Amino acid sequence: MQNLTTIGFIGAGNMAYAIISGLINNGFCADNIKISDKNESLLSLRKQEFNLEVFTDNIELAAHCDVIILAVKPQVLSSVCHQLKDSLKANTLIISIAAGVRAHDIDRWLGGNAAIVRTMPNTPALLNQGVTGMFANECVSDTQKELAISILDSVGQSLWVSTEKMLDAVTALSGSGPAYFFLMIESMTNAGIALGLDEQTAQTLSIQTALGASMMADTSNHSPKELRANVTSPNGTTQAAIESFQDQNFEMVVAHAMRAAFDRSSELASELGDSD
């Protein structure tokens, strides 16, 4: 990504912070990053952290930027887009990280024919360990796709989905997914306490086990299924636990939970898209 590109963030919250940090840590010049928010104390903090040019007026920010990242709450995205409608530079790339708002609704609010990449990042982006699903509308050029990848890769990994509907699946898997693992860690910690461990020991064992297993899955040449089989000795303790999980239909519990998240993501897209 060339430092000649000027990137503007509308919204100065945690995800904007994560992406800005990632960009700067990857060598992108802070002089070419700008940020806008109504919260002046938050803007002051971001200016202090990154030495950025800050704005309280979204229209003023848009006049300077080649890329605009919409990092606001989904409920206010419609009003933000209406503000920008007549203020965008030609060929501006719009990247939305607002969950649940469809690209064609954003395009409609912006007046049509906007180059829009809709994304679904997740919270580990705050540690540069995120994963982001992305969908580009038909107005996005190949060069803009490469630019979007370089921006989102600064906080982890990114990948394209072929249809926008698949972002609901991304939401159900990786967008909401960190909470599933937090619940597993919480449940394992509580079970360890019930078995006689003190809370700190149980929590440390749970967190480090989750971290180590994730690292093994990421770096191994074996699939997660193969790794599970490799540590499950016949008639051993792991087999007893796995059989207990499966007797209670663990796989179906996970599938039902993700379907619930998928369906809710679809519902939210319809609800939020009703905004004018």
C-alpha positions as a LaTeX table, in Angstrom:
\begin{tabular}{lrrr}
\hline
Residue & $x$ (\AA) & $y$ (\AA) & $z$ (\AA) \\
\hline
Met1 & 0.00 & 0.00 & 0.00 \\
Gln2 & 1.40 & 3.36 & $-1.01$ \\
Asn3 & 1.73 & 6.08 & 1.58 \\
Leu4 & 0.23 & 8.43 & $-1.00$ \\
Thr5 & $-3.17$ & 6.94 & $-0.15$ \\
Thr6 & $-5.08$ & 8.94 & 2.43 \\
Ile7 & $-7.30$ & 6.90 & 4.73 \\
Gly8 & $-10.06$ & 8.46 & 6.79 \\
Phe9 & $-11.85$ & 6.82 & 9.70 \\
Ile10 & $-15.34$ & 7.89 & 10.66 \\
Gly11 & $-15.64$ & 6.63 & 14.21 \\
Ala12 & $-12.76$ & 6.54 & 16.67 \\
Gly13 & $-13.67$ & 3.47 & 18.72 \\
Asn14 & $-11.80$ & 0.24 & 19.44 \\
Met15 & $-11.83$ & $-1.22$ & 15.93 \\
Ala16 & $-10.63$ & 2.05 & 14.41 \\
Tyr17 & $-7.88$ & 2.07 & 17.04 \\
Ala18 & $-6.89$ & $-1.50$ & 16.12 \\
Ile19 & $-6.68$ & $-0.82$ & 12.38 \\
Ile20 & $-4.81$ & 2.47 & 12.82 \\
Ser21 & $-2.31$ & 0.72 & 15.11 \\
Gly22 & $-1.87$ & $-2.07$ & 12.59 \\
Leu23 & $-1.36$ & 0.32 & 9.68 \\
Ile24 & 1.25 & 2.38 & 11.51 \\
Asn25 & 3.05 & $-0.72$ & 12.83 \\
Asn26 & 3.25 & $-1.93$ & 9.22 \\
Gly27 & 4.91 & 1.30 & 8.08 \\
Phe28 & 1.96 & 3.38 & 6.89 \\
Cys29 & 2.54 & 7.07 & 7.52 \\
Ala30 & 0.36 & 8.59 & 10.25 \\
Asp31 & 0.29 & 11.85 & 8.27 \\
Asn32 & $-1.98$ & 10.10 & 5.75 \\
Ile33 & $-4.46$ & 8.82 & 8.33 \\
Lys34 & $-7.32$ & 11.06 & 9.45 \\
Ile35 & $-10.14$ & 10.45 & 11.87 \\
Ser36 & $-13.52$ & 11.95 & 12.67 \\
Asp37 & $-15.82$ & 11.52 & 15.66 \\
Lys38 & $-18.36$ & 13.55 & 17.61 \\
Asn39 & $-16.64$ & 12.55 & 20.85 \\
Glu40 & $-13.96$ & 15.21 & 21.23 \\
Ser41 & $-12.31$ & 13.56 & 24.23 \\
Leu42 & $-11.91$ & 10.33 & 22.24 \\
Leu43 & $-10.51$ & 12.30 & 19.30 \\
Ser44 & $-8.04$ & 13.98 & 21.62 \\
Leu45 & $-6.92$ & 10.56 & 22.85 \\
Arg46 & $-6.40$ & 9.26 & 19.32 \\
Lys47 & $-4.47$ & 12.38 & 18.38 \\
Gln48 & $-2.24$ & 11.92 & 21.40 \\
Glu49 & $-1.72$ & 8.22 & 20.68 \\
Phe50 & $-0.99$ & 8.47 & 16.95 \\
Asn51 & $-0.43$ & 12.17 & 16.15 \\
Leu52 & $-3.29$ & 12.15 & 13.62 \\
Glu53 & $-5.25$ & 14.97 & 12.07 \\
Val54 & $-8.70$ & 14.86 & 13.64 \\
Phe55 & $-12.11$ & 16.23 & 12.65 \\
Thr56 & $-15.53$ & 16.60 & 14.21 \\
Asp57 & $-17.08$ & 17.15 & 10.77 \\
Asn58 & $-17.39$ & 14.02 & 8.58 \\
Ile59 & $-17.84$ & 16.06 & 5.41 \\
Glu60 & $-14.60$ & 17.92 & 6.02 \\
Leu61 & $-12.75$ & 14.64 & 6.57 \\
Ala62 & $-14.19$ & 13.11 & 3.38 \\
Ala63 & $-12.79$ & 15.90 & 1.24 \\
His64 & $-9.23$ & 14.76 & 2.08 \\
Cys65 & $-9.53$ & 10.98 & 1.75 \\
Asp66 & $-9.12$ & 8.30 & $-0.93$ \\
Val67 & $-10.45$ & 5.60 & 1.41 \\
Ile68 & $-13.11$ & 6.06 & 4.06 \\
Ile69 & $-13.55$ & 3.42 & 6.74 \\
Leu70 & $-17.00$ & 3.49 & 8.30 \\
Ala71 & $-16.33$ & 2.49 & 11.90 \\
Val72 & $-19.55$ & 3.70 & 13.50 \\
Lys73 & $-22.39$ & 1.81 & 15.17 \\
Pro74 & $-24.75$ & 0.21 & 12.63 \\
Gln75 & $-27.69$ & 2.22 & 13.97 \\
Val76 & $-26.14$ & 5.54 & 12.92 \\
Leu77 & $-24.62$ & 4.42 & 9.62 \\
Ser78 & $-27.58$ & 5.63 & 7.57 \\
Ser79 & $-27.29$ & 9.20 & 8.84 \\
Val80 & $-23.50$ & 9.20 & 8.36 \\
Cys81 & $-23.85$ & 8.02 & 4.74 \\
His82 & $-26.49$ & 10.65 & 4.00 \\
Gln83 & $-24.05$ & 13.28 & 5.30 \\
Leu84 & $-21.35$ & 12.03 & 2.94 \\
Lys85 & $-23.60$ & 11.64 & $-0.10$ \\
Asp86 & $-22.46$ & 14.77 & $-1.97$ \\
Ser87 & $-18.98$ & 15.09 & $-0.45$ \\
Leu88 & $-16.98$ & 12.07 & $-1.58$ \\
Lys89 & $-13.98$ & 12.40 & $-3.88$ \\
Ala90 & $-14.21$ & 10.58 & $-7.19$ \\
Asn91 & $-13.40$ & 6.86 & $-6.93$ \\
Thr92 & $-13.41$ & 6.90 & $-3.13$ \\
Leu93 & $-13.23$ & 3.40 & $-1.67$ \\
Ile94 & $-15.73$ & 2.87 & 1.15 \\
Ile95 & $-14.89$ & 0.14 & 3.67 \\
Ser96 & $-17.62$ & $-0.64$ & 6.19 \\
Ile97 & $-16.90$ & $-2.49$ & 9.42 \\
Ala98 & $-20.43$ & $-1.84$ & 10.69 \\
Ala99 & $-21.96$ & $-5.22$ & 11.46 \\
Gly100 & $-25.14$ & $-6.24$ & 9.70 \\
Val101 & $-25.56$ & $-3.38$ & 7.22 \\
Arg102 & $-25.70$ & $-4.59$ & 3.64 \\
Ala103 & $-23.60$ & $-3.08$ & 0.86 \\
His104 & $-26.58$ & $-2.17$ & $-1.30$ \\
Asp105 & $-28.14$ & $-0.22$ & 1.58 \\
Ile106 & $-24.90$ & 1.69 & 2.12 \\
Asp107 & $-24.74$ & 2.34 & $-1.62$ \\
Arg108 & $-28.35$ & 3.59 & $-1.62$ \\
Trp109 & $-27.67$ & 5.96 & 1.27 \\
Leu110 & $-24.56$ & 7.28 & $-0.52$ \\
Gly111 & $-26.50$ & 7.99 & $-3.70$ \\
Gly112 & $-25.50$ & 4.97 & $-5.81$ \\
Asn113 & $-22.48$ & 3.65 & $-7.73$ \\
Ala114 & $-20.15$ & 3.74 & $-4.73$ \\
Ala115 & $-17.21$ & 1.33 & $-4.48$ \\
Ile116 & $-18.00$ & $-0.52$ & $-1.25$ \\
Val117 & $-16.19$ & $-3.28$ & 0.59 \\
Arg118 & $-18.26$ & $-4.62$ & 3.45 \\
Thr119 & $-16.25$ & $-6.40$ & 6.13 \\
Met120 & $-16.77$ & $-8.51$ & 9.23 \\
Pro121 & $-13.70$ & $-8.29$ & 11.48 \\
Asn122 & $-13.50$ & $-9.68$ & 15.00 \\
Thr123 & $-12.18$ & $-8.40$ & 18.31 \\
Pro124 & $-8.78$ & $-10.21$ & 18.30 \\
Ala125 & $-7.88$ & $-7.51$ & 15.74 \\
Leu126 & $-7.04$ & $-5.48$ & 18.85 \\
Leu127 & $-4.06$ & $-7.85$ & 19.25 \\
Asn128 & $-3.30$ & $-8.05$ & 15.50 \\
Gln129 & $-4.71$ & $-11.58$ & 15.60 \\
Gly130 & $-8.04$ & $-10.87$ & 13.93 \\
Val131 & $-9.66$ & $-12.49$ & 10.94 \\
Thr132 & $-11.90$ & $-10.52$ & 8.59 \\
Gly133 & $-14.41$ & $-11.68$ & 6.00 \\
Met134 & $-14.86$ & $-9.25$ & 3.09 \\
Phe135 & $-17.32$ & $-8.74$ & 0.26 \\
Ala136 & $-16.86$ & $-6.23$ & $-2.58$ \\
Asn137 & $-19.67$ & $-4.81$ & $-4.67$ \\
Glu138 & $-19.40$ & $-4.56$ & $-8.46$ \\
Cys139 & $-18.00$ & $-1.02$ & $-8.35$ \\
Val140 & $-14.80$ & $-2.05$ & $-6.53$ \\
Ser141 & $-11.78$ & $-2.33$ & $-8.85$ \\
Asp142 & $-9.06$ & $-4.95$ & $-8.53$ \\
Thr143 & $-6.69$ & $-2.26$ & $-7.30$ \\
Gln144 & $-9.17$ & $-1.24$ & $-4.61$ \\
Lys145 & $-9.59$ & $-4.88$ & $-3.59$ \\
Glu146 & $-5.84$ & $-5.14$ & $-3.09$ \\
Leu147 & $-5.93$ & $-1.93$ & $-1.07$ \\
Ala148 & $-8.72$ & $-3.27$ & 1.14 \\
Ile149 & $-6.75$ & $-6.47$ & 1.76 \\
Ser150 & $-3.63$ & $-4.53$ & 2.74 \\
Ile151 & $-5.62$ & $-2.44$ & 5.22 \\
Leu152 & $-7.42$ & $-5.35$ & 6.90 \\
Asp153 & $-4.36$ & $-7.61$ & 6.85 \\
Ser154 & $-2.68$ & $-5.07$ & 9.12 \\
Val155 & $-4.73$ & $-6.51$ & 12.02 \\
Gly156 & $-4.51$ & $-10.22$ & 11.14 \\
Gln157 & $-5.82$ & $-12.17$ & 8.15 \\
Ser158 & $-8.53$ & $-11.30$ & 5.65 \\
Leu159 & $-10.41$ & $-13.32$ & 3.05 \\
Trp160 & $-13.06$ & $-12.71$ & 0.43 \\
Val161 & $-16.46$ & $-14.34$ & 0.31 \\
Ser162 & $-18.19$ & $-14.78$ & $-3.03$ \\
Thr163 & $-21.64$ & $-13.59$ & $-1.98$ \\
Glu164 & $-22.66$ & $-11.02$ & 0.61 \\
Lys165 & $-24.96$ & $-13.54$ & 2.28 \\
Met166 & $-21.86$ & $-15.46$ & 3.32 \\
Leu167 & $-20.93$ & $-12.57$ & 5.62 \\
Asp168 & $-23.77$ & $-13.79$ & 7.84 \\
Ala169 & $-21.90$ & $-17.11$ & 8.06 \\
Val170 & $-18.65$ & $-15.26$ & 8.79 \\
Thr171 & $-20.47$ & $-13.36$ & 11.54 \\
Ala172 & $-21.74$ & $-16.61$ & 13.04 \\
Leu173 & $-18.31$ & $-18.24$ & 12.93 \\
Ser174 & $-15.52$ & $-15.73$ & 13.46 \\
Gly175 & $-17.37$ & $-12.49$ & 14.20 \\
Ser176 & $-19.19$ & $-13.91$ & 17.22 \\
Gly177 & $-16.73$ & $-16.78$ & 17.65 \\
Pro178 & $-14.39$ & $-15.26$ & 20.26 \\
Ala179 & $-17.29$ & $-15.25$ & 22.74 \\
Tyr180 & $-17.78$ & $-18.99$ & 22.19 \\
Phe181 & $-14.20$ & $-19.65$ & 23.23 \\
Phe182 & $-14.49$ & $-17.29$ & 26.20 \\
Leu183 & $-17.53$ & $-19.31$ & 27.31 \\
Met184 & $-15.56$ & $-22.54$ & 26.92 \\
Ile185 & $-12.70$ & $-21.11$ & 29.01 \\
Glu186 & $-15.18$ & $-19.90$ & 31.62 \\
Ser187 & $-16.90$ & $-23.30$ & 31.75 \\
Met188 & $-13.61$ & $-25.21$ & 31.99 \\
Thr189 & $-12.45$ & $-22.89$ & 34.77 \\
Asn190 & $-15.64$ & $-23.45$ & 36.75 \\
Ala191 & $-15.39$ & $-27.21$ & 36.23 \\
Gly192 & $-11.79$ & $-27.16$ & 37.44 \\
Ile193 & $-12.86$ & $-25.31$ & 40.58 \\
Ala194 & $-15.59$ & $-27.91$ & 41.16 \\
Leu195 & $-12.90$ & $-30.60$ & 40.93 \\
Gly196 & $-10.88$ & $-28.91$ & 43.70 \\
Leu197 & $-8.55$ & $-26.42$ & 41.97 \\
Asp198 & $-8.35$ & $-22.84$ & 43.16 \\
Glu199 & $-9.81$ & $-20.24$ & 40.79 \\
Gln200 & $-6.52$ & $-18.72$ & 39.62 \\
Thr201 & $-4.97$ & $-22.10$ & 38.87 \\
Ala202 & $-8.08$ & $-23.31$ & 37.03 \\
Gln203 & $-8.27$ & $-20.14$ & 34.96 \\
Thr204 & $-4.58$ & $-20.18$ & 34.06 \\
Leu205 & $-4.79$ & $-23.82$ & 33.00 \\
Ser206 & $-7.90$ & $-23.14$ & 30.91 \\
Ile207 & $-6.48$ & $-20.08$ & 29.13 \\
Gln208 & $-3.08$ & $-21.63$ & 28.41 \\
Thr209 & $-4.68$ & $-24.84$ & 27.19 \\
Ala210 & $-6.87$ & $-22.89$ & 24.77 \\
Leu211 & $-3.90$ & $-20.83$ & 23.59 \\
Gly212 & $-1.66$ & $-23.87$ & 23.09 \\
Ala213 & $-4.33$ & $-25.84$ & 21.27 \\
Ser214 & $-5.02$ & $-22.90$ & 18.94 \\
Met215 & $-1.33$ & $-22.52$ & 18.18 \\
Met216 & $-1.02$ & $-26.23$ & 17.44 \\
Ala217 & $-4.03$ & $-26.10$ & 15.10 \\
Asp218 & $-2.56$ & $-23.08$ & 13.35 \\
Thr219 & 0.97 & $-24.41$ & 12.87 \\
Ser220 & 0.44 & $-28.16$ & 12.45 \\
Asn221 & 0.29 & $-29.99$ & 9.15 \\
His222 & $-2.57$ & $-32.02$ & 10.59 \\
Ser223 & $-6.24$ & $-31.04$ & 10.60 \\
Pro224 & $-7.98$ & $-30.27$ & 13.91 \\
Lys225 & $-9.79$ & $-33.62$ & 13.57 \\
Glu226 & $-6.45$ & $-35.44$ & 13.22 \\
Leu227 & $-4.96$ & $-33.53$ & 16.14 \\
Arg228 & $-7.92$ & $-34.49$ & 18.32 \\
Ala229 & $-7.53$ & $-38.15$ & 17.36 \\
Asn230 & $-3.80$ & $-38.02$ & 18.08 \\
Val231 & $-4.32$ & $-36.92$ & 21.70 \\
Thr232 & $-7.25$ & $-39.26$ & 22.34 \\
Ser233 & $-5.72$ & $-42.49$ & 23.62 \\
Pro234 & $-8.04$ & $-45.53$ & 23.56 \\
Asn235 & $-9.81$ & $-45.97$ & 26.90 \\
Gly236 & $-7.96$ & $-42.95$ & 28.29 \\
Thr237 & $-9.07$ & $-39.80$ & 30.08 \\
Thr238 & $-9.45$ & $-37.74$ & 26.89 \\
Gln239 & $-11.62$ & $-40.39$ & 25.27 \\
Ala240 & $-13.87$ & $-40.42$ & 28.34 \\
Ala241 & $-14.33$ & $-36.65$ & 28.09 \\
Ile242 & $-14.88$ & $-36.66$ & 24.32 \\
Glu243 & $-17.46$ & $-39.42$ & 24.59 \\
Ser244 & $-19.27$ & $-37.43$ & 27.27 \\
Phe245 & $-19.33$ & $-34.40$ & 24.95 \\
Gln246 & $-20.65$ & $-36.48$ & 22.08 \\
Asp247 & $-23.24$ & $-38.27$ & 24.20 \\
Gln248 & $-24.69$ & $-34.81$ & 24.85 \\
Asn249 & $-24.56$ & $-33.98$ & 21.12 \\
Phe250 & $-21.80$ & $-31.38$ & 21.40 \\
Glu251 & $-21.48$ & $-30.95$ & 17.64 \\
Met252 & $-25.21$ & $-30.25$ & 17.30 \\
Val253 & $-25.08$ & $-27.73$ & 20.15 \\
Val254 & $-22.38$ & $-25.82$ & 18.26 \\
Ala255 & $-24.27$ & $-26.07$ & 14.97 \\
His256 & $-27.49$ & $-24.79$ & 16.54 \\
Ala257 & $-25.69$ & $-21.89$ & 18.21 \\
Met258 & $-24.06$ & $-20.80$ & 14.97 \\
Arg259 & $-27.35$ & $-21.11$ & 13.07 \\
Ala260 & $-28.94$ & $-18.82$ & 15.68 \\
Ala261 & $-26.18$ & $-16.26$ & 15.12 \\
Phe262 & $-26.52$ & $-16.61$ & 11.33 \\
Asp263 & $-30.29$ & $-16.09$ & 11.45 \\
Arg264 & $-29.97$ & $-13.08$ & 13.74 \\
Ser265 & $-27.36$ & $-11.54$ & 11.45 \\
Ser266 & $-29.79$ & $-11.87$ & 8.54 \\
Glu267 & $-32.59$ & $-10.32$ & 10.59 \\
Leu268 & $-30.42$ & $-7.38$ & 11.61 \\
Ala269 & $-29.49$ & $-6.70$ & 8.00 \\
Ser270 & $-33.17$ & $-6.41$ & 7.11 \\
Glu271 & $-33.97$ & $-4.26$ & 10.15 \\
Leu272 & $-31.07$ & $-1.87$ & 9.62 \\
Gly273 & $-31.66$ & $-1.69$ & 5.87 \\
Asp274 & $-35.13$ & $-0.29$ & 6.45 \\
Ser275 & $-33.55$ & 3.03 & 7.43 \\
Asp276 & $-33.91$ & 5.81 & 4.86 \\
\hline
\end{tabular}
